Structures are given as structure tokens and as C-alpha cells.
Amino acid sequence: MGWDECVPELLAHLGEMGPVGLVKIDGDREHKPWTMVISGERLDGASIRVDGNSLDYCLRHAIAVLRERLPDELALG
């Protein structure tokens, strides 16, 4: 399954896990205008923040960090 096909499934699974997420685009910033922040109980009070030049970049990197921290819960694809 390709990345584009996995995204809806990954987002649905994240929603079931109960995190809080924020996606922001700041058009006034010249570099890395996209920000993604994910936090929640399963991250033990920590949060994941990724700044990048595209939503795709932020999503890929946030999911990679989630897979490192929660390998058994986010073992999709």
C-alpha cells in the first residue's frame, strides 16, 4: 500500500488512540510554514512537534516519531 493510501487509515487509527493534534500553516513565515503538534496521554505528557515546508513532510515525520515511541500501537503499513 502506498503512502497516499495509508494516510486515511493512519489518521483514523490515531483518532482512535485519543491524541490531540494541531495542524497550522503560517503564510507569514518564509521557511517551514507548516507545523504539526501531537500530544496525548500515551505520550506521557510529552508532545511531538514538526515544522516543515509541506503538510506531507510534517505528517511523515510525526508518524515516524509516533512509531518510535509507540511501536506496538502504530504498527500499520
PDB file of N, CA, C and O in Angstrom:
ATOM      1  N   MET A   1       0.843  -1.169   0.000  1.00  0.00           N
ATOM      2  CA  MET A   1       0.000   0.000   0.000  1.00  0.00           C
ATOM      3  C   MET A   1       0.893   1.238   0.000  1.00  0.00           C
ATOM      4  O   MET A   1       1.830   1.315   0.795  1.00  0.00           O
ATOM      5  N   GLY A   2       0.624   2.202  -0.871  1.00  0.00           N
ATOM      6  CA  GLY A   2       1.415   3.414  -0.979  1.00  0.00           C
ATOM      7  C   GLY A   2       1.097   4.401   0.134  1.00  0.00           C
ATOM      8  O   GLY A   2       0.084   4.277   0.823  1.00  0.00           O
ATOM      9  N   TRP A   3       1.975   5.380   0.297  1.00  0.00           N
ATOM     10  CA  TRP A   3       1.828   6.386   1.351  1.00  0.00           C
ATOM     11  C   TRP A   3       0.453   7.063   1.287  1.00  0.00           C
ATOM     12  O   TRP A   3      -0.238   7.170   2.300  1.00  0.00           O
ATOM     13  N   ASP A   4       0.065   7.515   0.099  1.00  0.00           N
ATOM     14  CA  ASP A   4      -1.217   8.213  -0.042  1.00  0.00           C
ATOM     15  C   ASP A   4      -2.399   7.345   0.369  1.00  0.00           C
ATOM     16  O   ASP A   4      -3.403   7.853   0.868  1.00  0.00           O
ATOM     17  N   GLU A   5      -2.283   6.054   0.164  1.00  0.00           N
ATOM     18  CA  GLU A   5      -3.356   5.143   0.548  1.00  0.00           C
ATOM     19  C   GLU A   5      -3.364   4.874   2.044  1.00  0.00           C
ATOM     20  O   GLU A   5      -4.414   4.571   2.609  1.00  0.00           O
ATOM     21  N   CYS A   6      -2.202   4.979   2.700  1.00  0.00           N
ATOM     22  CA  CYS A   6      -2.088   4.706   4.131  1.00  0.00           C
ATOM     23  C   CYS A   6      -2.553   5.863   5.004  1.00  0.00           C
ATOM     24  O   CYS A   6      -2.989   5.647   6.135  1.00  0.00           O
ATOM     25  N   VAL A   7      -2.466   7.084   4.495  1.00  0.00           N
ATOM     26  CA  VAL A   7      -2.746   8.266   5.320  1.00  0.00           C
ATOM     27  C   VAL A   7      -4.138   8.214   5.956  1.00  0.00           C
ATOM     28  O   VAL A   7      -4.233   8.410   7.168  1.00  0.00           O
ATOM     29  N   PRO A   8      -5.211   7.965   5.221  1.00  0.00           N
ATOM     30  CA  PRO A   8      -6.525   7.931   5.887  1.00  0.00           C
ATOM     31  C   PRO A   8      -6.600   6.873   6.995  1.00  0.00           C
ATOM     32  O   PRO A   8      -7.173   7.119   8.056  1.00  0.00           O
ATOM     33  N   GLU A   9      -6.027   5.714   6.745  1.00  0.00           N
ATOM     34  CA  GLU A   9      -6.037   4.654   7.755  1.00  0.00           C
ATOM     35  C   GLU A   9      -5.225   5.058   8.985  1.00  0.00           C
ATOM     36  O   GLU A   9      -5.649   4.821  10.117  1.00  0.00           O
ATOM     37  N   LEU A  10      -4.062   5.666   8.763  1.00  0.00           N
ATOM     38  CA  LEU A  10      -3.230   6.117   9.876  1.00  0.00           C
ATOM     39  C   LEU A  10      -3.945   7.186  10.696  1.00  0.00           C
ATOM     40  O   LEU A  10      -3.928   7.136  11.926  1.00  0.00           O
ATOM     41  N   LEU A  11      -4.568   8.146  10.031  1.00  0.00           N
ATOM     42  CA  LEU A  11      -5.272   9.206  10.748  1.00  0.00           C
ATOM     43  C   LEU A  11      -6.460   8.653  11.525  1.00  0.00           C
ATOM     44  O   LEU A  11      -6.719   9.086  12.648  1.00  0.00           O
ATOM     45  N   ALA A  12      -7.179   7.710  10.945  1.00  0.00           N
ATOM     46  CA  ALA A  12      -8.298   7.085  11.650  1.00  0.00           C
ATOM     47  C   ALA A  12      -7.799   6.346  12.887  1.00  0.00           C
ATOM     48  O   ALA A  12      -8.414   6.421  13.951  1.00  0.00           O
ATOM     49  N   HIS A  13      -6.689   5.636  12.745  1.00  0.00           N
ATOM     50  CA  HIS A  13      -6.114   4.903  13.882  1.00  0.00           C
ATOM     51  C   HIS A  13      -5.642   5.871  14.960  1.00  0.00           C
ATOM     52  O   HIS A  13      -5.852   5.628  16.148  1.00  0.00           O
ATOM     53  N   LEU A  14      -5.008   6.961  14.554  1.00  0.00           N
ATOM     54  CA  LEU A  14      -4.587   7.964  15.533  1.00  0.00           C
ATOM     55  C   LEU A  14      -5.786   8.508  16.294  1.00  0.00           C
ATOM     56  O   LEU A  14      -5.723   8.686  17.511  1.00  0.00           O
ATOM     57  N   GLY A  15      -6.873   8.770  15.586  1.00  0.00           N
ATOM     58  CA  GLY A  15      -8.079   9.266  16.239  1.00  0.00           C
ATOM     59  C   GLY A  15      -8.616   8.309  17.289  1.00  0.00           C
ATOM     60  O   GLY A  15      -9.131   8.742  18.320  1.00  0.00           O
ATOM     61  N   GLU A  16      -8.500   7.019  17.039  1.00  0.00           N
ATOM     62  CA  GLU A  16      -8.938   6.008  17.998  1.00  0.00           C
ATOM     63  C   GLU A  16      -8.020   5.947  19.216  1.00  0.00           C
ATOM     64  O   GLU A  16      -8.450   5.546  20.297  1.00  0.00           O
ATOM     65  N   MET A  17      -6.755   6.342  19.046  1.00  0.00           N
ATOM     66  CA  MET A  17      -5.787   6.318  20.142  1.00  0.00           C
ATOM     67  C   MET A  17      -5.995   7.473  21.114  1.00  0.00           C
ATOM     68  O   MET A  17      -5.496   7.425  22.238  1.00  0.00           O
ATOM     69  N   GLY A  18      -6.724   8.511  20.702  1.00  0.00           N
ATOM     70  CA  GLY A  18      -7.069   9.607  21.595  1.00  0.00           C
ATOM     71  C   GLY A  18      -6.085  10.761  21.700  1.00  0.00           C
ATOM     72  O   GLY A  18      -6.128  11.479  22.699  1.00  0.00           O
ATOM     73  N   PRO A  19      -5.204  10.983  20.736  1.00  0.00           N
ATOM     74  CA  PRO A  19      -4.305  12.127  20.874  1.00  0.00           C
ATOM     75  C   PRO A  19      -5.012  13.440  20.523  1.00  0.00           C
ATOM     76  O   PRO A  19      -6.104  13.455  19.954  1.00  0.00           O
ATOM     77  N   VAL A  20      -4.359  14.515  20.879  1.00  0.00           N
ATOM     78  CA  VAL A  20      -4.795  15.838  20.471  1.00  0.00           C
ATOM     79  C   VAL A  20      -3.818  16.288  19.405  1.00  0.00           C
ATOM     80  O   VAL A  20      -2.606  16.185  19.591  1.00  0.00           O
ATOM     81  N   GLY A  21      -4.329  16.787  18.289  1.00  0.00           N
ATOM     82  CA  GLY A  21      -3.456  17.195  17.202  1.00  0.00           C
ATOM     83  C   GLY A  21      -3.801  18.559  16.660  1.00  0.00           C
ATOM     84  O   GLY A  21      -4.950  18.998  16.709  1.00  0.00           O
ATOM     85  N   LEU A  22      -2.800  19.213  16.151  1.00  0.00           N
ATOM     86  CA  LEU A  22      -2.968  20.537  15.568  1.00  0.00           C
ATOM     87  C   LEU A  22      -2.129  20.612  14.304  1.00  0.00           C
ATOM     88  O   LEU A  22      -0.961  20.224  14.294  1.00  0.00           O
ATOM     89  N   VAL A  23      -2.734  21.110  13.251  1.00  0.00           N
ATOM     90  CA  VAL A  23      -2.012  21.387  12.017  1.00  0.00           C
ATOM     91  C   VAL A  23      -2.192  22.873  11.746  1.00  0.00           C
ATOM     92  O   VAL A  23      -3.312  23.383  11.752  1.00  0.00           O
ATOM     93  N   LYS A  24      -1.082  23.562  11.508  1.00  0.00           N
ATOM     94  CA  LYS A  24      -1.130  25.004  11.301  1.00  0.00           C
ATOM     95  C   LYS A  24      -0.286  25.370  10.099  1.00  0.00           C
ATOM     96  O   LYS A  24       0.779  24.791   9.883  1.00  0.00           O
ATOM     97  N   ILE A  25      -0.751  26.323   9.319  1.00  0.00           N
ATOM     98  CA  ILE A  25       0.074  26.901   8.273  1.00  0.00           C
ATOM     99  C   ILE A  25       0.169  28.393   8.547  1.00  0.00           C
ATOM    100  O   ILE A  25      -0.840  29.071   8.742  1.00  0.00           O
ATOM    101  N   ASP A  26       1.386  28.885   8.559  1.00  0.00           N
ATOM    102  CA  ASP A  26       1.658  30.286   8.840  1.00  0.00           C
ATOM    103  C   ASP A  26       2.278  30.899   7.591  1.00  0.00           C
ATOM    104  O   ASP A  26       3.493  30.840   7.401  1.00  0.00           O
ATOM    105  N   GLY A  27       1.454  31.475   6.759  1.00  0.00           N
ATOM    106  CA  GLY A  27       1.906  32.039   5.499  1.00  0.00           C
ATOM    107  C   GLY A  27       2.880  33.191   5.647  1.00  0.00           C
ATOM    108  O   GLY A  27       3.551  33.562   4.684  1.00  0.00           O
ATOM    109  N   ASP A  28       2.970  33.765   6.849  1.00  0.00           N
ATOM    110  CA  ASP A  28       3.924  34.851   7.075  1.00  0.00           C
ATOM    111  C   ASP A  28       5.358  34.344   7.257  1.00  0.00           C
ATOM    112  O   ASP A  28       6.311  35.109   7.108  1.00  0.00           O
ATOM    113  N   ARG A  29       5.509  33.068   7.577  1.00  0.00           N
ATOM    114  CA  ARG A  29       6.864  32.516   7.740  1.00  0.00           C
ATOM    115  C   ARG A  29       7.420  32.140   6.382  1.00  0.00           C
ATOM    116  O   ARG A  29       6.750  31.459   5.606  1.00  0.00           O
ATOM    117  N   GLU A  30       8.620  32.566   6.086  1.00  0.00           N
ATOM    118  CA  GLU A  30       9.254  32.240   4.804  1.00  0.00           C
ATOM    119  C   GLU A  30       9.728  30.794   4.754  1.00  0.00           C
ATOM    120  O   GLU A  30       9.672  30.154   3.704  1.00  0.00           O
ATOM    121  N   HIS A  31      10.194  30.279   5.889  1.00  0.00           N
ATOM    122  CA  HIS A  31      10.729  28.918   5.947  1.00  0.00           C
ATOM    123  C   HIS A  31       9.865  28.081   6.885  1.00  0.00           C
ATOM    124  O   HIS A  31       9.463  28.530   7.958  1.00  0.00           O
ATOM    125  N   LYS A  32       9.601  26.885   6.461  1.00  0.00           N
ATOM    126  CA  LYS A  32       8.836  25.921   7.264  1.00  0.00           C
ATOM    127  C   LYS A  32       7.525  26.498   7.781  1.00  0.00           C
ATOM    128  O   LYS A  32       7.334  26.599   8.993  1.00  0.00           O
ATOM    129  N   PRO A  33       6.624  26.876   6.890  1.00  0.00           N
ATOM    130  CA  PRO A  33       5.363  27.479   7.332  1.00  0.00           C
ATOM    131  C   PRO A  33       4.364  26.496   7.955  1.00  0.00           C
ATOM    132  O   PRO A  33       3.421  26.919   8.624  1.00  0.00           O
ATOM    133  N   TRP A  34       4.561  25.201   7.744  1.00  0.00           N
ATOM    134  CA  TRP A  34       3.648  24.192   8.290  1.00  0.00           C
ATOM    135  C   TRP A  34       4.135  23.727   9.647  1.00  0.00           C
ATOM    136  O   TRP A  34       5.335  23.546   9.853  1.00  0.00           O
ATOM    137  N   THR A  35       3.208  23.533  10.576  1.00  0.00           N
ATOM    138  CA  THR A  35       3.516  22.991  11.901  1.00  0.00           C
ATOM    139  C   THR A  35       2.488  21.919  12.222  1.00  0.00           C
ATOM    140  O   THR A  35       1.296  22.096  11.972  1.00  0.00           O
ATOM    141  N   MET A  36       2.953  20.808  12.775  1.00  0.00           N
ATOM    142  CA  MET A  36       2.075  19.751  13.267  1.00  0.00           C
ATOM    143  C   MET A  36       2.503  19.444  14.695  1.00  0.00           C
ATOM    144  O   MET A  36       3.684  19.227  14.963  1.00  0.00           O
ATOM    145  N   VAL A  37       1.544  19.425  15.604  1.00  0.00           N
ATOM    146  CA  VAL A  37       1.801  19.097  17.002  1.00  0.00           C
ATOM    147  C   VAL A  37       0.826  18.000  17.411  1.00  0.00           C
ATOM    148  O   VAL A  37      -0.373  18.091  17.149  1.00  0.00           O
ATOM    149  N   ILE A  38       1.353  16.966  18.055  1.00  0.00           N
ATOM    150  CA  ILE A  38       0.529  15.864  18.557  1.00  0.00           C
ATOM    151  C   ILE A  38       0.899  15.652  20.016  1.00  0.00           C
ATOM    152  O   ILE A  38       2.079  15.592  20.360  1.00  0.00           O
ATOM    153  N   SER A  39      -0.109  15.539  20.871  1.00  0.00           N
ATOM    154  CA  SER A  39       0.125  15.246  22.282  1.00  0.00           C
ATOM    155  C   SER A  39      -0.975  14.310  22.763  1.00  0.00           C
ATOM    156  O   SER A  39      -1.973  14.091  22.076  1.00  0.00           O
ATOM    157  N   GLY A  40      -0.773  13.771  23.942  1.00  0.00           N
ATOM    158  CA  GLY A  40      -1.789  12.885  24.485  1.00  0.00           C
ATOM    159  C   GLY A  40      -1.250  12.028  25.610  1.00  0.00           C
ATOM    160  O   GLY A  40      -0.045  11.972  25.856  1.00  0.00           O
ATOM    161  N   GLU A  41      -2.171  11.361  26.289  1.00  0.00           N
ATOM    162  CA  GLU A  41      -1.817  10.511  27.429  1.00  0.00           C
ATOM    163  C   GLU A  41      -0.751   9.480  27.097  1.00  0.00           C
ATOM    164  O   GLU A  41       0.177   9.262  27.876  1.00  0.00           O
ATOM    165  N   ARG A  42      -0.886   8.857  25.958  1.00  0.00           N
ATOM    166  CA  ARG A  42       0.041   7.778  25.609  1.00  0.00           C
ATOM    167  C   ARG A  42       1.468   8.276  25.363  1.00  0.00           C
ATOM    168  O   ARG A  42       2.400   7.477  25.275  1.00  0.00           O
ATOM    169  N   LEU A  43       1.634   9.576  25.254  1.00  0.00           N
ATOM    170  CA  LEU A  43       2.974  10.152  25.086  1.00  0.00           C
ATOM    171  C   LEU A  43       3.540  10.629  26.420  1.00  0.00           C
ATOM    172  O   LEU A  43       4.548  11.335  26.463  1.00  0.00           O
ATOM    173  N   ASP A  44       2.875  10.232  27.514  1.00  0.00           N
ATOM    174  CA  ASP A  44       3.337  10.542  28.869  1.00  0.00           C
ATOM    175  C   ASP A  44       3.618  12.021  29.089  1.00  0.00           C
ATOM    176  O   ASP A  44       4.652  12.387  29.649  1.00  0.00           O
ATOM    177  N   GLY A  45       2.709  12.857  28.653  1.00  0.00           N
ATOM    178  CA  GLY A  45       2.840  14.290  28.872  1.00  0.00           C
ATOM    179  C   GLY A  45       3.738  15.010  27.876  1.00  0.00           C
ATOM    180  O   GLY A  45       3.840  16.236  27.904  1.00  0.00           O
ATOM    181  N   ALA A  46       4.378  14.270  27.014  1.00  0.00           N
ATOM    182  CA  ALA A  46       5.243  14.873  26.001  1.00  0.00           C
ATOM    183  C   ALA A  46       4.408  15.236  24.787  1.00  0.00           C
ATOM    184  O   ALA A  46       3.239  14.866  24.687  1.00  0.00           O
ATOM    185  N   SER A  47       5.014  15.954  23.883  1.00  0.00           N
ATOM    186  CA  SER A  47       4.347  16.242  22.621  1.00  0.00           C
ATOM    187  C   SER A  47       5.355  16.085  21.492  1.00  0.00           C
ATOM    188  O   SER A  47       6.568  16.107  21.702  1.00  0.00           O
ATOM    189  N   ILE A  48       4.827  15.930  20.320  1.00  0.00           N
ATOM    190  CA  ILE A  48       5.645  15.828  19.111  1.00  0.00           C
ATOM    191  C   ILE A  48       5.351  17.072  18.292  1.00  0.00           C
ATOM    192  O   ILE A  48       4.191  17.369  18.007  1.00  0.00           O
ATOM    193  N   ARG A  49       6.380  17.792  17.917  1.00  0.00           N
ATOM    194  CA  ARG A  49       6.201  18.974  17.077  1.00  0.00           C
ATOM    195  C   ARG A  49       7.118  18.843  15.867  1.00  0.00           C
ATOM    196  O   ARG A  49       8.303  18.537  15.991  1.00  0.00           O
ATOM    197  N   VAL A  50       6.546  19.079  14.714  1.00  0.00           N
ATOM    198  CA  VAL A  50       7.313  19.042  13.468  1.00  0.00           C
ATOM    199  C   VAL A  50       6.987  20.315  12.689  1.00  0.00           C
ATOM    200  O   VAL A  50       5.818  20.635  12.472  1.00  0.00           O
ATOM    201  N   ASP A  51       8.019  21.032  12.273  1.00  0.00           N
ATOM    202  CA  ASP A  51       7.867  22.184  11.399  1.00  0.00           C
ATOM    203  C   ASP A  51       8.451  21.808  10.050  1.00  0.00           C
ATOM    204  O   ASP A  51       9.503  21.171   9.988  1.00  0.00           O
ATOM    205  N   GLY A  52       7.785  22.192   8.968  1.00  0.00           N
ATOM    206  CA  GLY A  52       8.290  21.824   7.648  1.00  0.00           C
ATOM    207  C   GLY A  52       7.729  22.705   6.544  1.00  0.00           C
ATOM    208  O   GLY A  52       6.928  23.609   6.780  1.00  0.00           O
ATOM    209  N   ASN A  53       8.175  22.410   5.341  1.00  0.00           N
ATOM    210  CA  ASN A  53       7.754  23.167   4.166  1.00  0.00           C
ATOM    211  C   ASN A  53       6.496  22.604   3.517  1.00  0.00           C
ATOM    212  O   ASN A  53       5.982  23.188   2.563  1.00  0.00           O
ATOM    213  N   SER A  54       5.984  21.460   4.026  1.00  0.00           N
ATOM    214  CA  SER A  54       4.753  20.887   3.484  1.00  0.00           C
ATOM    215  C   SER A  54       4.046  20.076   4.562  1.00  0.00           C
ATOM    216  O   SER A  54       4.663  19.604   5.517  1.00  0.00           O
ATOM    217  N   LEU A  55       2.750  19.928   4.387  1.00  0.00           N
ATOM    218  CA  LEU A  55       1.979  19.093   5.301  1.00  0.00           C
ATOM    219  C   LEU A  55       2.442  17.649   5.210  1.00  0.00           C
ATOM    220  O   LEU A  55       2.519  16.956   6.225  1.00  0.00           O
ATOM    221  N   ASP A  56       2.750  17.189   4.006  1.00  0.00           N
ATOM    222  CA  ASP A  56       3.232  15.824   3.807  1.00  0.00           C
ATOM    223  C   ASP A  56       4.484  15.567   4.640  1.00  0.00           C
ATOM    224  O   ASP A  56       4.585  14.538   5.307  1.00  0.00           O
ATOM    225  N   TYR A  57       5.435  16.496   4.604  1.00  0.00           N
ATOM    226  CA  TYR A  57       6.678  16.357   5.384  1.00  0.00           C
ATOM    227  C   TYR A  57       6.354  16.237   6.871  1.00  0.00           C
ATOM    228  O   TYR A  57       6.854  15.342   7.553  1.00  0.00           O
ATOM    229  N   CYS A  58       5.509  17.151   7.369  1.00  0.00           N
ATOM    230  CA  CYS A  58       5.182  17.146   8.792  1.00  0.00           C
ATOM    231  C   CYS A  58       4.495  15.845   9.203  1.00  0.00           C
ATOM    232  O   CYS A  58       4.827  15.261  10.235  1.00  0.00           O
ATOM    233  N   LEU A  59       3.547  15.399   8.399  1.00  0.00           N
ATOM    234  CA  LEU A  59       2.813  14.179   8.709  1.00  0.00           C
ATOM    235  C   LEU A  59       3.739  12.964   8.716  1.00  0.00           C
ATOM    236  O   LEU A  59       3.685  12.145   9.633  1.00  0.00           O
ATOM    237  N   ARG A  60       4.581  12.849   7.703  1.00  0.00           N
ATOM    238  CA  ARG A  60       5.515  11.713   7.649  1.00  0.00           C
ATOM    239  C   ARG A  60       6.437  11.680   8.867  1.00  0.00           C
ATOM    240  O   ARG A  60       6.653  10.621   9.456  1.00  0.00           O
ATOM    241  N   HIS A  61       6.978  12.835   9.243  1.00  0.00           N
ATOM    242  CA  HIS A  61       7.907  12.867  10.364  1.00  0.00           C
ATOM    243  C   HIS A  61       7.211  12.665  11.712  1.00  0.00           C
ATOM    244  O   HIS A  61       7.764  12.018  12.601  1.00  0.00           O
ATOM    245  N   ALA A  62       6.017  13.204  11.866  1.00  0.00           N
ATOM    246  CA  ALA A  62       5.277  12.985  13.107  1.00  0.00           C
ATOM    247  C   ALA A  62       4.931  11.504  13.272  1.00  0.00           C
ATOM    248  O   ALA A  62       5.049  10.959  14.369  1.00  0.00           O
ATOM    249  N   ILE A  63       4.509  10.860  12.202  1.00  0.00           N
ATOM    250  CA  ILE A  63       4.185   9.437  12.266  1.00  0.00           C
ATOM    251  C   ILE A  63       5.428   8.607  12.541  1.00  0.00           C
ATOM    252  O   ILE A  63       5.361   7.621  13.275  1.00  0.00           O
ATOM    253  N   ALA A  64       6.560   8.990  11.965  1.00  0.00           N
ATOM    254  CA  ALA A  64       7.813   8.265  12.244  1.00  0.00           C
ATOM    255  C   ALA A  64       8.160   8.341  13.730  1.00  0.00           C
ATOM    256  O   ALA A  64       8.579   7.344  14.317  1.00  0.00           O
ATOM    257  N   VAL A  65       7.990   9.500  14.335  1.00  0.00           N
ATOM    258  CA  VAL A  65       8.271   9.648  15.768  1.00  0.00           C
ATOM    259  C   VAL A  65       7.269   8.842  16.584  1.00  0.00           C
ATOM    260  O   VAL A  65       7.647   8.190  17.558  1.00  0.00           O
ATOM    261  N   LEU A  66       5.998   8.880  16.198  1.00  0.00           N
ATOM    262  CA  LEU A  66       4.995   8.078  16.902  1.00  0.00           C
ATOM    263  C   LEU A  66       5.314   6.589  16.815  1.00  0.00           C
ATOM    264  O   LEU A  66       5.151   5.859  17.792  1.00  0.00           O
ATOM    265  N   ARG A  67       5.764   6.146  15.662  1.00  0.00           N
ATOM    266  CA  ARG A  67       6.119   4.721  15.516  1.00  0.00           C
ATOM    267  C   ARG A  67       7.298   4.346  16.407  1.00  0.00           C
ATOM    268  O   ARG A  67       7.358   3.226  16.914  1.00  0.00           O
ATOM    269  N   GLU A  68       8.238   5.273  16.602  1.00  0.00           N
ATOM    270  CA  GLU A  68       9.366   5.013  17.509  1.00  0.00           C
ATOM    271  C   GLU A  68       8.897   4.926  18.951  1.00  0.00           C
ATOM    272  O   GLU A  68       9.327   4.044  19.695  1.00  0.00           O
ATOM    273  N   ARG A  69       8.019   5.835  19.349  1.00  0.00           N
ATOM    274  CA  ARG A  69       7.574   5.905  20.739  1.00  0.00           C
ATOM    275  C   ARG A  69       6.492   4.885  21.072  1.00  0.00           C
ATOM    276  O   ARG A  69       6.408   4.419  22.208  1.00  0.00           O
ATOM    277  N   LEU A  70       5.660   4.534  20.087  1.00  0.00           N
ATOM    278  CA  LEU A  70       4.536   3.621  20.305  1.00  0.00           C
ATOM    279  C   LEU A  70       4.528   2.522  19.245  1.00  0.00           C
ATOM    280  O   LEU A  70       3.558   2.399  18.497  1.00  0.00           O
ATOM    281  N   PRO A  71       5.585   1.726  19.170  1.00  0.00           N
ATOM    282  CA  PRO A  71       5.687   0.763  18.065  1.00  0.00           C
ATOM    283  C   PRO A  71       4.570  -0.270  18.017  1.00  0.00           C
ATOM    284  O   PRO A  71       4.174  -0.688  16.929  1.00  0.00           O
ATOM    285  N   ASP A  72       4.059  -0.687  19.150  1.00  0.00           N
ATOM    286  CA  ASP A  72       3.003  -1.699  19.146  1.00  0.00           C
ATOM    287  C   ASP A  72       1.639  -1.126  18.798  1.00  0.00           C
ATOM    288  O   ASP A  72       0.767  -1.843  18.308  1.00  0.00           O
ATOM    289  N   GLU A  73       1.452   0.164  19.051  1.00  0.00           N
ATOM    290  CA  GLU A  73       0.153   0.787  18.808  1.00  0.00           C
ATOM    291  C   GLU A  73       0.021   1.368  17.413  1.00  0.00           C
ATOM    292  O   GLU A  73      -1.094   1.576  16.935  1.00  0.00           O
ATOM    293  N   LEU A  74       1.136   1.632  16.754  1.00  0.00           N
ATOM    294  CA  LEU A  74       1.086   2.257  15.443  1.00  0.00           C
ATOM    295  C   LEU A  74       1.911   1.422  14.474  1.00  0.00           C
ATOM    296  O   LEU A  74       2.846   1.916  13.844  1.00  0.00           O
ATOM    297  N   ALA A  75       1.551   0.160  14.370  1.00  0.00           N
ATOM    298  CA  ALA A  75       2.289  -0.778  13.525  1.00  0.00           C
ATOM    299  C   ALA A  75       1.602  -0.985  12.194  1.00  0.00           C
ATOM    300  O   ALA A  75       1.590  -2.100  11.674  1.00  0.00           O
ATOM    301  N   LEU A  76       1.035   0.058  11.635  1.00  0.00           N
ATOM    302  CA  LEU A  76       0.372  -0.044  10.344  1.00  0.00           C
ATOM    303  C   LEU A  76       1.360   0.143   9.226  1.00  0.00           C
ATOM    304  O   LEU A  76       2.384   0.803   9.402  1.00  0.00           O
ATOM    305  N   GLY A  77       1.072  -0.425   8.092  1.00  0.00           N
ATOM    306  CA  GLY A  77       1.849  -0.194   6.879  1.00  0.00           C
ATOM    307  C   GLY A  77       3.281  -0.461   7.045  1.00  0.00           C
ATOM    308  O   GLY A  77       4.052  -0.305   6.097  1.00  0.00           O
TER     309      GLY A  77
END
